[in-house]
Amino acid sequence: MLNFFAIIGGMGTLATQSFVCTLNKATAASKDQDFLNYLVFNDASIPDRTAYITDNSQDNPLPVLAQDVQQATDMGASFIVMACNTAHYFYPQLQELTTVPILHMPELAIDWTKEHYDPSTYPRIGFMGTEGTKKAGIYRNLANKAGYQLVEPEQLVQDRINTLIYEEVKSGKPSRLHYEDVIQELLTDYNCDTVLLGCTELSVLNETFPLPQLPIIDAQAITIAQTVQLAKAQQGK
């Protein structure tokens, strides 16, 4: 296979499935040959990213991620996408390992936000993501640099977000009610102008229970749009 990109997933598998499904829909293909050429590394052996970031005594995901990046490079991928926001904690080390570009999901999400929600008018972004992404400041630093205030909810609300991610989506039992309730709370009780979904499990919820009437920033959907655009240009489709 020529002119293909690689998706590094398995973090978790249902989120990767959502990524691929959304990618295929976004391609807007009308025949087999219109679809994109890609390989999916559904590497379920990658240790938990949040567990390591919040407790360095846990298994380090970097060696496994690095192996996947190296394999994708050796196989000839034109670019790489990581279907996990928290994994971008390791982005600098991973990009140093290869000359193949790795798309940066959080950067793409904030760039998209600047185009659609001017920080002078919509300054407060409510954040929904893992404790690992939150602790690492992956989105906080980018949002602040772009002129936004990233509003990270208190622990009681974060616990509910954790439940959405780990107990509902990862176990295949998503709930529209719980998902929409947290978003509405960020928009009202926290006075947020928008809400950023900074976890691919939360993007699963956005795919399953779309809320087009609400100002949601879906990092996965934004990355997929960029992936399709880049792949079509490289593959001549």
N, C-alpha and C positions, 0 to 999 in steps of 0.2 A: 504494500500500500504506500502510495506517495502522497506528499502534501497533506499530512495529518497533524492534528494536535493531540495532546494528552491531557486527560482529566485525572487528577490524583484525588481519589475519594475513599469511601469506607469510613468516613468520620461524621455521622454514621452512614450505614448502607442505605437506609430509607431516604436520607437527605440526598445522597448521591443519585438515587433513583429519581427523586424529584428534579434534581439538576438536569439529568439526561432527558427526562420527559419534557421539561420546560424548554430545554435547548432544541429538541426536535420540533416542538410546536412553533418556536420562534423562527425556525429556519424557513417556514412557509413553503415547503416543498410540494410539488404536484406530481412528482414521479421519483422512483428510487434514486436516480442519479443526481437529483437536486439536493439530497441530504448531504451532510458534512462528513468528512473523513476524520475519525477520531478513535483513540484507544482509551478505555476506562480502566484505571488501576483501582479496583475496589478493594483496597488493602485494609481489611478488617483487623489486621494485627497491629496497626498503629496504636500505641498507648494513648490513654486519655490525655488530651492537651491541657484541660483545666486542672486535672489532678496534679500534673507536673508543675504548672505555673504557680499554683497555690501551695504546693508542697513538694519541694525539689527532691525529697526522698523517694518520690514515686518514679516509675520508669520514664526515661526520657524519650519522647517521640522523635527527636531529631535524627538519630541514626536510621530509623526506618523510613522516615520521609526522605532523607538524603539518598537512600538506596533507590527509592521510587523515582526521584528526580534523575539520578544517574542512569537508571534503566530507560527512562523516557528519552533522555539525551542520546544514549547509545543506539536506540531504535530509530532515531531520526525525527523526533517530534519537532515541528516548526515553532510551537510555543506550548506552554504548560499552564493549566488552570488548577488551583487547589479548591476543592469544593468544601471548604471549612474556613470560617472566619478566624477562629482561635489559632489555627495552624499558622496564620500570618505572623504570629509571634516569632517564628523561626525563619521568616522570609529573608532577612539579610544573609544569614548563613547559607540558605538554600540557593539563593541567586548567585552567590559567590562560587558555587560548585559547578555552574554551567554557563555557557554562553547563550543558551536558549532562553528567551524571555519568559519570565513567569508573571502572569497577570496579577496585579495586587488588588484584590477585591475591596478592601476598605478604602484605598485611594480612589478607585473608580466610583465607589458609592458617594464619597464626599464631593468629588468633581461633578458628578451628576446633580447632587443636591444644590451646589452653587449655581448651576444652570437653571434649576427649576424653582428654588426657594432662596431668594436673595437674603443673605444674613442680616441686612439692615431692616428687612420686613418680617422675616421668619427666623429670629435669632436662637430660639430654644428648641433643641432637638432632643426628644425623649429617646433614651437608649434601651433596647432590649437585646440581651446577648448573654453569653456565659459569664460566670464569675472570673474565669481565666482571662477572657478578652477585656473584661472590666478592670481587673487588677493590673494587667499589662499596659493599660492605657492606649491600646491600639487605635481605637476610634477617638478617644479624648484628645490626643495630641493632634491628630489630623483635623478634627472639627475646630479646635481652638485656633489653630493656625489659619483656618479658612474664615475665621470671624464668627463662629458659632459658640454657643454654650451647650455642651453636651450634658444633659440632665440625666444623671444616673440615679435610679430610684433607691429608696432606703431598703434595708434588708428584708423587711416583710414582703415588699413587692418583688424584690429580687428572688425571694424564695418561691413565689408564684410563677415567675418566669422560669426558674429552675425546674419546677414541676411540669410546665409546658414542654420543656426541652427533653428532660430525662424520663419522666414518668408517663407522658402522653405520646409525644411524637416518636421517640426512640423505641417505645414499646408498642407502637402501632395503634394508639388509642387517642387520637387528637380530638380536642373539644373546641368548637367554635365559640361557645359561651365564655369559657375561661380566657381564651385568646382575645376576644373582643373586649372583655371587661378590663383587662390590663391596659390595652391601648386607650380605651376611653378614660381610664384613671390618669394616665400620663397626660392626656390632652386637657383634662379638666382640673383635677386636683393638683397637678404639677405645672399647669399653665404652659404646656408645651405647644409649639406651633406645628411640629411634625413628629413622627415616631419612626425611628430607624430600626429595622430588623437586621441585627448584626450577628445572626446565627442561622446556618442553613436549615436547622430544624424548624426555626420560626418561619423560614421561607416556605417550608412544606405546608405550614398552616395557611400562609398567604395564598398558596396555590390551591389548597383544598377549600378554603373559606375566604374567597376574595371580598375585600371591603373597599370597593372603588370610591365610595363617598368620603373616605377618611384619608388624610394626608400621610400616607405610608411610604417610607423609603425602603425598598427591598434590595439589599446588597446583592443577593444572588441573582435576582432578575436583571439588575443593572449589569452585572458581570456577564451574564448570558448574552445580553444584547451586544456588548462589546465583543464577546467571543464569536458570535455569528458574523458580525461585521468584518472582523479580522480574518476569520477562516474563509469567508466567501471571497474576500479580496485575494487571499493567498492561493485558494483552490480554483479561482476563476469561475465562480458560480454566481 
